[in-house]
Amino acid sequence: MIDRVFLEPVFIDAFDLDDAWFQSLCRILEKGHVYTITRGSYEGQRRLEFDFVVIRVRKPSHQIIPIIPEGMSIPAPTDMEYVQGYLSYLLTGAKTETEDYTYGERLVEPKVKVSQSLNGKEMVREMPLNVNQIEEVIKIYRDKGFGTNQAVMEIGMPSDIKLADPPCLRLIDTRVRYGKLHFILYFRSWDLWGGFPSNLGGLQLVKQYMADEIGVDDGEIIAVSKGLHLYEYSWELAKARTGKANVGI
């Protein structure tokens, strides 16, 4: 484990999403902090995590899913079929009875849970907020032009702090500049091996849809996180993919 006094921010400038994933794997093996999870997913296990990372992807549509070179005996972290299914998850409010939320629900059909007492029993009901954030952002740019900083879509809610599994993606900020729609994302926590490729692949497809609806070109993705990590089960996979077998973790 590296002995540090200050946080060490990392900046990654990538061409496409495949490049962003590969560079992130390389850098986290070099710069990651190892710690044991005391609360959250895989409690009790170890994680390798950036202190803070900013990942710029210039042409995210060029290669959306990671490429695993032929002959490597490691599984692909995602595929286009899964990413297309994830797109549906992001664009609808559907959720199962066991889910507290989905990203799609928070984006297009958000609800607030309200507790009330009825005949001595505590009842919880969901109150719709009656807003589709994706369509509202499209409307803002269409009706008011591109000179605004208000076209932001929020996933997180204050009450999420009480959830056992609060949303990892908290914010999708947007900007239209130089004729293109750009996404600026914030993840409080983010699984680099499996979550990163599917999350960014699906969000890239959302961005392409919104750009078409607004009437502009597709732009960049800038993703920010203080919790981009590799779980211990994927450390050897990351070493194999990057050729960094001698990294001492």
C-alpha positions as CSV (number, residue, x, y, z in Angstrom):
1,M,0.0,0.0,0.0
2,I,1.3,3.5,-1.0
3,D,1.9,5.8,2.0
4,R,0.4,9.2,1.1
5,V,-0.2,12.5,2.8
6,F,-2.5,14.1,0.2
7,L,-5.1,12.8,-2.3
8,E,-3.7,12.0,-5.7
9,P,-6.1,13.1,-8.5
10,V,-5.7,11.3,-11.8
11,F,-6.6,12.7,-15.2
12,I,-7.2,10.4,-18.2
13,D,-7.6,11.7,-21.7
14,A,-9.0,8.9,-23.9
15,F,-10.1,8.7,-27.5
16,D,-13.1,6.3,-27.2
17,L,-14.7,4.2,-24.5
18,D,-12.5,1.2,-25.1
19,D,-9.5,3.4,-24.7
20,A,-10.9,5.0,-21.6
21,W,-11.5,1.6,-20.0
22,F,-8.0,0.3,-20.8
23,Q,-6.2,3.4,-19.7
24,S,-8.2,3.4,-16.4
25,L,-7.2,-0.2,-15.7
26,C,-3.6,0.7,-16.3
27,R,-3.6,3.8,-14.1
28,I,-5.5,2.2,-11.2
29,L,-3.0,-0.6,-11.0
30,E,-0.3,2.1,-10.7
31,K,-2.1,4.7,-8.5
32,G,-4.9,2.8,-6.7
33,H,-5.3,2.7,-2.9
34,V,-6.0,-0.6,-1.3
35,Y,-8.5,-0.8,1.5
36,T,-11.0,-3.1,3.2
37,I,-14.7,-2.2,2.7
38,T,-16.4,-1.5,6.0
39,R,-19.8,-0.6,4.6
40,G,-21.4,-1.3,1.1
41,S,-21.1,-3.9,-1.6
42,Y,-18.8,-6.8,-0.8
43,E,-18.3,-5.6,2.8
44,G,-15.2,-7.2,4.3
45,Q,-13.4,-7.6,1.0
46,R,-10.7,-5.4,-0.4
47,R,-10.9,-2.7,-3.1
48,L,-8.3,-1.0,-5.2
49,E,-9.5,2.6,-5.8
50,F,-8.5,6.0,-7.2
51,D,-8.4,8.8,-4.7
52,F,-10.1,10.9,-7.4
53,V,-10.3,10.6,-11.2
54,V,-11.4,12.6,-14.2
55,I,-11.9,10.7,-17.4
56,R,-12.3,12.6,-20.7
57,V,-13.6,10.6,-23.7
58,R,-13.3,12.6,-26.9
59,K,-15.1,10.2,-29.3
60,P,-17.2,7.9,-27.2
61,S,-19.3,6.7,-30.2
62,H,-16.2,5.4,-32.0
63,Q,-15.9,2.2,-30.0
64,I,-18.6,1.8,-27.3
65,I,-17.6,-1.6,-25.8
66,P,-14.2,-2.8,-24.7
67,I,-12.2,-5.0,-27.1
68,I,-10.6,-8.1,-25.7
69,P,-7.7,-9.1,-27.9
70,E,-7.9,-12.5,-29.6
71,G,-6.2,-15.2,-27.6
72,M,-6.7,-13.6,-24.2
73,S,-8.5,-16.0,-21.9
74,I,-10.5,-13.4,-20.0
75,P,-14.2,-12.7,-20.3
76,A,-15.4,-9.5,-22.0
77,P,-16.9,-7.2,-19.3
78,T,-20.0,-6.4,-21.5
79,D,-21.3,-6.6,-25.0
80,M,-23.6,-4.5,-27.3
81,E,-26.6,-6.7,-26.6
82,Y,-26.3,-6.0,-22.8
83,V,-25.7,-2.3,-23.5
84,Q,-28.8,-2.0,-25.7
85,G,-30.8,-3.6,-22.9
86,Y,-29.2,-1.2,-20.4
87,L,-30.4,1.7,-22.7
88,S,-34.0,0.5,-22.2
89,Y,-33.4,0.5,-18.4
90,L,-32.2,4.1,-18.7
91,L,-35.2,5.4,-20.8
92,T,-38.1,3.9,-18.8
93,G,-39.4,4.1,-15.3
94,A,-40.1,0.4,-14.9
95,K,-38.8,-1.3,-11.8
96,T,-39.4,-4.6,-9.9
97,E,-41.0,-4.8,-6.4
98,T,-37.6,-5.5,-4.9
99,E,-35.9,-2.4,-6.4
100,D,-35.9,0.9,-4.4
101,Y,-35.1,2.8,-7.7
102,T,-33.6,2.5,-11.1
103,Y,-31.6,5.1,-13.0
104,G,-34.4,5.1,-15.6
105,E,-37.1,5.8,-13.0
106,R,-35.1,8.7,-11.5
107,L,-34.6,10.1,-15.0
108,V,-38.0,9.8,-16.6
109,E,-40.5,9.0,-13.9
110,P,-39.1,10.0,-10.5
111,K,-41.1,9.3,-7.3
112,V,-40.7,10.4,-3.7
113,K,-41.6,7.9,-0.9
114,V,-43.9,9.5,1.7
115,S,-44.5,7.8,5.1
116,Q,-47.8,8.3,6.9
117,S,-49.7,6.7,9.8
118,L,-53.0,5.1,9.0
119,N,-55.0,3.3,11.8
120,G,-51.9,3.0,13.8
121,K,-49.9,1.5,11.0
122,E,-47.0,3.2,9.2
123,M,-47.7,3.2,5.5
124,V,-45.3,4.2,2.7
125,R,-46.6,5.5,-0.6
126,E,-44.9,6.8,-3.7
127,M,-45.7,10.3,-4.9
128,P,-44.9,10.9,-8.6
129,L,-42.9,14.1,-9.3
130,N,-44.4,14.3,-12.8
131,V,-41.2,15.2,-14.7
132,N,-39.2,13.5,-17.4
133,Q,-35.8,15.0,-17.1
134,I,-34.5,13.7,-20.4
135,E,-37.4,15.4,-22.3
136,E,-37.1,18.6,-20.2
137,V,-33.4,19.0,-21.1
138,I,-34.2,18.4,-24.8
139,K,-37.0,21.1,-24.5
140,I,-34.7,23.6,-22.7
141,Y,-32.1,23.4,-25.5
142,R,-34.7,23.5,-28.3
143,D,-36.8,26.4,-26.8
144,K,-34.1,28.5,-25.1
145,G,-30.9,27.8,-27.0
146,F,-27.6,26.7,-25.7
147,G,-26.5,29.5,-23.4
148,T,-27.5,27.9,-20.1
149,N,-26.0,25.9,-17.2
150,Q,-29.4,24.7,-16.0
151,A,-29.8,21.5,-18.1
152,V,-28.8,19.0,-15.5
153,M,-30.4,15.7,-14.7
154,E,-30.3,14.4,-11.1
155,I,-30.3,10.7,-10.0
156,G,-29.6,11.2,-6.3
157,M,-32.1,12.3,-3.7
158,P,-31.4,13.3,0.0
159,S,-33.3,10.2,1.2
160,D,-30.8,7.9,-0.6
161,I,-28.4,8.2,2.3
162,K,-30.7,5.8,4.2
163,L,-30.7,3.1,1.5
164,A,-28.6,0.0,1.8
165,D,-27.6,0.4,-1.9
166,P,-27.8,4.1,-2.8
167,P,-27.3,5.1,-6.5
168,C,-23.7,5.1,-7.7
169,L,-24.5,7.5,-10.5
170,R,-25.7,10.8,-9.0
171,L,-25.6,13.5,-11.6
172,I,-25.7,13.8,-15.4
173,D,-24.9,17.4,-16.3
174,T,-25.1,18.5,-20.0
175,R,-23.6,21.1,-22.2
176,V,-24.1,22.1,-25.9
177,R,-21.0,23.8,-27.1
178,Y,-19.2,23.9,-30.5
179,G,-22.3,22.3,-32.1
180,K,-22.2,19.1,-29.9
181,L,-24.0,17.7,-26.9
182,H,-21.6,16.7,-24.1
183,F,-22.2,14.8,-20.9
184,I,-20.5,15.5,-17.5
185,L,-21.1,12.6,-15.1
186,Y,-20.5,12.1,-11.4
187,F,-20.3,8.7,-9.8
188,R,-19.9,8.5,-6.0
189,S,-18.8,4.8,-6.4
190,W,-18.1,2.9,-9.6
191,D,-17.0,-0.6,-10.5
192,L,-14.3,-0.3,-13.1
193,W,-14.3,-3.8,-14.4
194,G,-18.0,-4.5,-14.9
195,G,-19.9,-1.3,-14.3
196,F,-17.8,1.2,-16.2
197,P,-18.2,-0.3,-19.7
198,S,-22.0,-0.9,-19.4
199,N,-22.7,2.4,-17.7
200,L,-20.8,4.5,-20.2
201,G,-22.0,2.5,-23.1
202,G,-25.7,2.9,-22.2
203,L,-25.2,6.6,-21.3
204,Q,-23.5,7.2,-24.6
205,L,-26.6,5.8,-26.4
206,V,-28.8,8.1,-24.4
207,K,-26.6,11.1,-25.4
208,Q,-26.8,10.1,-29.0
209,Y,-30.6,10.0,-28.8
210,M,-30.8,13.4,-27.1
211,A,-28.3,15.0,-29.5
212,D,-30.5,13.8,-32.4
213,E,-33.6,15.2,-30.7
214,I,-32.0,18.6,-30.0
215,G,-30.5,18.8,-33.6
216,V,-26.8,18.9,-32.7
217,D,-23.9,16.5,-33.1
218,D,-22.8,13.9,-30.5
219,G,-20.0,15.2,-28.2
220,E,-17.7,14.1,-25.4
221,I,-18.2,12.4,-22.1
222,I,-16.3,13.7,-19.0
223,A,-16.7,11.3,-16.0
224,V,-15.7,12.3,-12.5
225,S,-15.5,9.9,-9.5
226,K,-13.9,9.7,-6.1
227,G,-14.9,6.0,-6.0
228,L,-13.8,4.3,-9.2
229,H,-12.5,0.9,-8.1
230,L,-11.6,-2.7,-8.8
231,Y,-12.9,-5.4,-6.5
232,E,-10.3,-7.9,-5.5
233,Y,-11.8,-10.7,-7.7
234,S,-11.0,-8.6,-10.8
235,W,-7.4,-7.7,-9.9
236,E,-5.8,-10.6,-11.8
237,L,-8.2,-10.0,-14.8
238,A,-7.0,-6.3,-14.9
239,K,-3.4,-7.4,-14.8
240,A,-3.9,-9.9,-17.6
241,R,-5.7,-7.3,-19.8
242,T,-3.1,-4.6,-19.3
243,G,0.0,-6.9,-19.2
244,K,0.9,-5.6,-15.8
245,A,1.4,-9.0,-14.2
246,N,4.1,-7.8,-11.9
247,V,2.1,-5.1,-10.1
248,G,2.4,-5.8,-6.4
249,I,-1.2,-6.0,-5.1
